[in-house]
Amino acid sequence: MAEHYDVIIVGSGAGGGTLAHRLAPSAKRVLILERGDWLPREAQNWDAEAVFVDNRYVSADKWFDSKGKPFQPQVHYFVGGATKFYGAALYRLRERDFGELKHHGGVSPAWPIGYDLMDPYYTQAEQLYQVHGVRGEDPTEPPASAPYPYPPVSHEPRIQRLFDDMTAVGLHPFHAPSGVLLDESRPEFSACIRCATCDGFPCLVHAKADADVIAVRPAIEHDNVTLVRNARVHRLETDTSGRTVTSVVADVDGDEQWFAADIVVVSAGAVNSAKILLASASDRHPNGLANGSDQVGRNYVFHNSRAFLAISTEKNDTRFQKTLGLNDYYFGDADFDYPMGNLQMVGKSSAPMYRGEKPVESALAPTFALRDVAEHAVDFWLSVEDLPDPDNRVTLDRDGNVVLSYRANNHEPMEQLYHRVKKHLSHLGMHPHHLIPRDAYMKNDIPVAGCAHQAGTVRFGRDPATSVLDTDCKAHEVDNLYVVDTSFFPSIGAVNPALTAMANALRVGDHLLERLG
């Protein structure tokens, strides 16, 4: 058995990396076990063909759907987790998202904690991840205890015109909250150069506020924090009572190793965290560790999303496009009394992303040549809440492989939101009949594979019969096991989940510091 730690954290993404950062100054001995390695800094980081066509950085994992069909999930295993490739859109959940919400397709359950408890941690997370934004533009934004720590990222000319045109037709666009290391007042000193390769790409110059750059690297500067890379955790073992995790078993560069700590925190992503717990079945936990409620793996959510490009009547030479958001229809409108969702920009598309995309060719020819698409495209992303369903779940087959069973729900709000956006396009300088799905980016051809916003599967709650974790994200049935990635979510709302995972990790970090003394 290797040396004993105060805390072991499995995973270094938005949850695990942020937690390590919070614990690092305490002098507590912290071990981070990361399945991946450092993401290599190379020219291909900014090469659209390498990233989107060749899938250079996508994991080699093979998962199975409910019919036994294998697919390759769009997941990335590197220090910093999924944040290495995210668009750094760091939204707070709306205040009403924490309560029970009636949707067209069912009910989104209430969280066991309120927004008021999360507000100070949202503020801390915004400060840590250097979020740029402005309060007061978004009509749905929740109350905040502090302003954004950095000014909003300015719109480039074509997006500013879109902002102005939206305002002119009575909408309320806002500057999207963005986690980038950008100083527009002193560009010569700015790490971020406002490139066109941010959303969906790793940042070659480390100017994206991801968990690697912001949290993990500063954490391991402390002598008490150790990072072990290429450590794939297989299972957790407990004592004879089943109440205490005694060892974390991992394959490290091909060798099986055991690690021990007073506290074990799992933060491997909603699918893989559930996998680890299910694979840790024992006599005391026959259905999987901490799974007496039979809730581990259940209630998987990942947003109903639709990415599309609209063809602008004028050229769109925007580079950093992800600066605008719209939430006017987030909770519905006069004609549809149910929540719809969020509109935001996606990173600017480029010609290599369309390679092999026949829908683009057929929809645009002969009005546009394919080579002109990227010059005129304005890229949108619609996000609608999918509702927790116990049958949407992660299980393991006889060989221990992930089986992800998912059936989409709450469809109508997406159609309603898409209809509202579409009807405005001709007033926003777009061709309303040229709306093209961005399959190359979103992998819409295999819905379950596009799991960037995965959540649920190990949700927290006050009732051990219907949840896996308590309100501190500790397992009800195991005294020293915590989970801090987005799998703790009871519901996902309709905005990007990363900031909520970061804020919650800071909250749980404070709890652990108090517990450890």
Number of C-alpha atoms within 10 A of each C-alpha: 8 9 8 15 19 16 23 27 26 29 33 34 32 33 33 34 31 31 31 31 24 20 21 23 14 14 12 17 18 27 24 24 28 29 24 20 15 13 19 12 13 11 9 16 21 19 16 20 17 17 21 21 16 10 13 14 21 15 15 13 14 13 18 22 16 15 9 12 10 15 14 16 21 19 19 22 23 24 30 30 29 26 24 28 22 21 24 25 26 27 22 25 22 18 16 15 21 22 17 13 17 13 20 16 14 14 14 22 17 16 19 14 15 14 19 14 11 20 19 17 20 27 21 18 23 27 17 18 26 23 29 27 25 18 18 12 15 17 14 17 15 18 13 14 12 14 15 18 17 20 20 20 24 17 19 16 12 18 21 14 14 21 22 15 18 18 13 12 11 9 16 17 22 22 23 27 27 27 26 26 22 25 17 16 9 8 12 10 11 15 15 20 18 19 15 18 22 28 24 21 22 28 22 17 11 17 20 29 27 31 25 26 19 21 25 26 17 14 25 18 12 16 13 18 24 19 19 15 19 20 24 21 24 17 18 26 18 19 11 12 10 18 19 19 22 20 22 21 19 22 15 18 12 10 8 13 17 18 19 22 21 17 22 28 23 26 30 32 32 28 25 20 26 32 25 18 22 25 19 21 19 16 11 16 18 13 19 22 30 30 26 19 15 15 24 30 30 25 24 33 30 29 28 21 22 19 23 22 24 22 27 22 13 12 15 20 17 21 16 22 28 27 25 23 22 24 22 20 23 24 20 18 12 7 7 14 14 19 23 30 27 24 27 24 25 26 25 24 25 18 14 18 19 23 15 11 15 9 13 21 18 11 15 18 10 9 8 14 11 18 13 14 23 21 19 21 26 27 24 24 20 24 24 27 27 27 26 25 18 16 13 21 24 27 21 17 10 6 6 12 15 21 22 24 18 20 14 15 17 18 15 15 27 22 14 18 23 17 11 12 17 18 11 16 20 14 15 21 17 22 15 17 13 18 22 20 21 23 18 18 20 22 18 16 10 12 16 22 19 20 20 20 20 21 27 30 32 32 29 27 23 16 14 18 13 14 25 31 27 19 17 21 24 22 24 25 20 19 16 18 23 24 31 35 34 32 32 27 26 26 29 29 28 27 26 23 25 24 26 25 26 30 26 27 30 27 23 22 20 16 14 18 13 9 9 13 8
